[in-house]
Amino acid sequence: MKAKNLFLTALFVATGILCVNSAKAADVESKTGTIKLNLKLYPIHSIVINPGNSTDGVLLEYKNRNDYLSSTENNTIQVANQLTVFSTSGYIINVKADESGFNALPDGVIAPGLNTISLQAKKTDGSYDGSSIKLLKTDLPLFESDDATGGNGTNIDITYAGATQNAYFQAQHFSSTDPSAISTFTTTLTYTLVAK
């Protein structure tokens, strides 16, 4: 029986040594491992509309005879850094006026057509000019990036110009009951950034 106990004791000791060695071997194997690292880059396409030349957007004014006749600092306004673009690819900026056009005024006053207003865009650094367009109620391309790399904070100046050559010097644009009333016509412009 002593031999049997001795044999069992030797067997337990041998099993214990094997388990300890296996545990140590497992510890060695668990000191290294692999894992996948994923880097996801999402495209960014955003546009920021910065304030205009007045507290209420962009203001074109016709204050005197010369304003009605030709381009002046009152009726042609360049808004520096009007748009700021963040895009990981090339892009086009479209612009359109509100579906209703210029607001209606009481007393039968008729608003000028939207297409009497022109817009032109250019990079603030002067490196690239966009096209000059007449304002409409449908999206029109105003500016297209000059390369496929997009822009990270690209600033764009917008020049707004009203009509000249007495286009607004017409009785229909003024109140017939209050000759001293100033006619203020308003519409909302929407700029849209389209990735290309």
Secondary structure, DSSP 8 states (H G I E B T S, - for coil): -HHHHHHHHHHHHHHHHHHHHHHHHHHHHTT-------------EEEEE---SBTTB------SHHHHHS--TTTEEEEEEEEEEEESS-EEEEEEE-TT-S---STT-----GGG-EEEEEETTSS-EEEEEE--SS-EEEEE-SSTT-EEEEEEEEEEE---TTTT-SGGGS-SS-TT--------EEEEEEE-
